[in-house]
Amino acid sequence: MSIKNYTRRKFIASVSAGSLAAIASGAIPALGKTTGNSGRLAILGGTPAVPAKIFPEWPYVDQAMIDAIVKTTRSGIWSRIQSKNGTVPTLEKEYAALMGTKRCVTTGSGTQALSCCVEALGIGAGDEVITSPYTDMGTISSILTARALPVMADLDAASFQLDPKDVEKKISANTKAIMPVHMMGQPCNMDRIMAIAKKHKLRVIEDACQAHLAEFRGKKLGTIGDVGSFSFQTSKTIACGEGGAVIGNDEALMDKVFTVMMNGGNKVIGTKYRMNELEGAIILGQLAGVKERFATRNRNAAYLTSRLKGFPGLVPQKLYPGTDSGSFYIYAMTYRKEYFNNADRGKFLKALAAEGISLSPYISNGLHREPWTEFILNHDVYKKMYAPERLNRYRDELNLPV
Ligand SMILES: Cc1ncc(COP(=O)(O)O)c(C=O)c1O
């Protein structure tokens, strides 16, 4: 079940982290089979394949989380500036340890975490950052708030991730960074992206907002580029409502990230992007079980993939060689209607919902098709900062066939 407030996408069906827990428990019969009623589909009056209420509730809540928030509420320490040992500084130490990085700086959201990275790297007016149009708007707004230009590259249709070939094509003299987005929490083609960044001397800001604990070639996502950003928004596999974090090993750069988060200073411009202590408490209260839940999701995803093998109607998201694990924030697949009597996707999703399996179409449209692009191209500040030729070319480059 994907989270309701996401917009929809044309050809992807997706199942959320919570649902994956039930699949591997064996509680859900094989896809495509129905129970009882001589195999009639539930939408046609048969018995649903999946008994009601089998999927776990999301977000995950347990007593340790409740105890942690009660304790913080009673302590009166609600802001990180009240104590060096409060929940937020403690979370920063624990999250860095979990990720195996020297440093972690928490923020009020994943978008703020990305913004801290953009500012800390000195990216601003006149600069360009190459990223994906298939993402949350927070990815793009973190570039826009620095008044830089978010340049959209096309996707690999099988993985739904940035296509490195198109990334390289989009590099200009003003490109400062690539912001790969690990969609659904599975790794982008980081071998190619890092090679391109090295060749063109570009910085890499990993948008690992969906990718907690996932690994590529033995490295956690978020630790491969210069800096990595995470979201702890309610839907995520580590969550506190609204929250975020930046991780990294470059001490000087992470000092700048910290300063951006704390209103800026004499080296970087910033604003107040602090996580509050109550958010810190909710996350600290759930960290003990995150590795176990991550392992369960990976087992469940592998099981689902094995059951879909050889079934051409639903093709799981392609994982690149080097993928050790994914966060499986979402399990995504391509729906091929030719294998379902040409039933359109909406109809298929309704039939599945009747069986008790709630999949969603996730993001329907690349964000390059949303009205923000024309707004920016006609914005006085952007017209001052970028030549008309560049803005016209930007509009042309929004034609992304995949
Ligand atoms: C890929 C991606 N990037 C950025 C964000 C922004 O994070 P937040 O909502 O915490 O600001 C999200 C959140 O959904 C996301 O999924």
The ligand as a Gaussian input file, in Angstrom:
#p B3LYP/6-31G(d) Opt

LIG

0 1
 C       13.217000      11.105000      -2.981000
 C       12.817000      12.142000      -1.997000
 N       13.522000      13.281000      -1.943000
 C       13.198000      14.256000      -1.076000
 C       12.145000      14.127000      -0.210000
 C       11.812000      15.246000       0.712000
 O       11.815000      14.842000       2.054000
 P       10.840000      15.559000       3.093000
 O        9.432000      15.238000       2.711000
 O       11.225000      14.973000       4.406000
 O       11.124000      17.011000       3.032000
 C       11.382000      12.947000      -0.228000
 C       10.230000      12.768000       0.663000
 O        9.231000      12.174000       0.317000
 C       11.711000      11.937000      -1.166000
 O       11.001000      10.803000      -1.233000

